[in-house]
Amino acid sequence: MTHIFYVDNFKGSPNYGKEIFKAATVLETPPMRVCAVRVYEKTYDGLKALTEVWSKDLPKDMERKFTLPKEPKFEDNIERLNEYLDRISEVRIIAATQPRLASVPKKKPDVMEIKIGGGSIEEQLKYADTVFGKELTVSNVFKEGSFVDVISITKGKGFQGPVKRFGIKILPHKSRKTKRGVAAIGPWHPARIVYTVPRPGQMGYFHRVEYNKRILKIGSDGSEITPEGGFVRYGLVRGNYVLIEGSVPGPVKRLVKLRYPARPPIPKMMEPLKITYVSLASKQR
């Protein structure tokens, strides 16, 4: 994370037109490789994969993720998908990350399906054909000033007690058996422990979605955002990056997914910000 100053351009804000201070998160976003196109049909039991087409030019690191067949039947075009046009309900691309382009000690790519939304099935297949086997950058999908949902795994804190896990009050020192727990875990009736009673258990390492995070800036030169000495426990941002307002879940070097907002605010899109200052001071502690 870092901090910035920008001119507030939200007309409903009391600071409209003024320079304000905000914390921000820098996400390194190396381009993703579109490896395949998969189409689905709608059945009685829900969506079912109909067919798919894989590109011949797969990244070398894909062998770390899959055991590829000796004679894979890959194709360079997706024209044959038009044969199933009357049965197709959804069109999705299968994209792979390229961790070697980021400052993480990882080589195995993460592979995920991304739904193509908007337009008719013919238009979706036409768009899939334009990106098939190519790289997609963050600027091809998002714009400055837009809102996104951030999906990640939170920091893991292990097995913790109810005081740290739920913030309950510590009992007086003369309490029986324990102080860092609830006084009574339940009544006689109902004769069971209700799920709302604070109990010890796993804390952190949860799948979380944070809604409506604003994109402050999208850049291609990481040196303009990297502080002196690099980010703590991460290093240098070398390529494309996204500057997100506020914080995001998870520690450094963990995969973070961005998507279009599921419940967008009003307005859905704002004008790009005028950033006056970005802190490049050393974050070393």
Stockholm file with secondary structure:
# STOCKHOLM 1.0

chainA/1-285         MTHIFYVDNFKGSPNYGKEIFKAATVLETPPMRVCAVRVYEKTYDGLKALTEVWSKDLPKDMERKFTLPKEPKFEDNIERLNEYLDRISEVRIIAATQPRLASVPKKKPDVMEIKIGGGSIEEQLKYADTVFGKELTVSNVFKEGSFVDVISITKGKGFQGPVKRFGIKILPHKSRKTKRGVAAIGPWHPARIVYTVPRPGQMGYFHRVEYNKRILKIGSDGSEITPEGGFVRYGLVRGNYVLIEGSVPGPVKRLVKLRYPARPPIPKMMEPLKITYVSLASKQR
#=GR chainA/1-285 SS CEEEEEECCCTTSTTTTSEEEEEEEEEECCCEEEEEEEEEEEETTEEEEEEEEECSCCCGGGGGTSCCCSSCCCCSCCGGGGGGTTTCCEEEEEEECCGGGTTSSCCSCCEEEEECCSSCHHHHHHHHHHHTTSEECGGGTCCTTBEEEEEEECCEEEEECHHHHHCCCCCCTTCSSCSSSCSCSCCSSSCSCCTTSCCCEEEECCEEEEEEEEEEEEESCGGGTCCTTCBTTTBCCCSCEEEEESCCSSCTTSCCEEECCSSCCSSSBCCCCEEEEECCSCCCC
#=GC SS_cons         CEEEEEECCCTTSTTTTSEEEEEEEEEECCCEEEEEEEEEEEETTEEEEEEEEECSCCCGGGGGTSCCCSSCCCCSCCGGGGGGTTTCCEEEEEEECCGGGTTSSCCSCCEEEEECCSSCHHHHHHHHHHHTTSEECGGGTCCTTBEEEEEEECCEEEEECHHHHHCCCCCCTTCSSCSSSCSCSCCSSSCSCCTTSCCCEEEECCEEEEEEEEEEEEESCGGGTCCTTCBTTTBCCCSCEEEEESCCSSCTTSCCEEECCSSCCSSSBCCCCEEEEECCSCCCC
//
